Amino acid sequence: KVIWDSAPVPRFHSQRQPVFLSDQTMKERRDKILTRMAEHQLDCLAVYCDLEHGSNFEYLTGFLTRFEESVLLLFKTGRAVLLLGNENTKMVHTSRIPATMLHVPFFSLPNQPHRHDKSLRTLLQEAGIAEGQRTGLVGWKLFTSPLEDNRQSYDIPSYVVEAVKAIVGEAQLSNETGL
């Protein structure tokens, strides 16, 4: 049954103030993920971001990359590396967790200047991903079908998955979006 009626105009607060997350909150978020990584015996967590699929990245860094792609590498030691394309290299200074930046032209918009002297695999190795490390990939979808093991299903670009897999090995790679 549908009732057609008038509703009161919503009240708006004239004193609206944004709520900023404290540094303590950001540290707690990072520490919680590091604890979960230890529980899952992960050496590294690679958190993928693009504008439409960046909430997990933003949850940990406090910002969303506005153009193209980025990846946060969070190592079990707490060290964080932001892999950023041309348009986002300045964003390392916006990170709410301590992080270093590695310029990854592959994450830039099309027709941007790209250096072609290093492969994505080489850049990931420079960032600290190493052979045999247990590495979790984080996208945005939770694959939870009970009919199959979805820990080998990824919702991030295959060129990123394949570059990480080439370094650590397929057996060491898993979908850890659920963390």
Summary of the structure (lengths in Angstrom):
residues: 179
radius of gyration: 19.1
end to end distance: 42.3
largest distance: 66.0
contacts: 488
relative contact order: 0.16
helix: 34%
strand: 16%
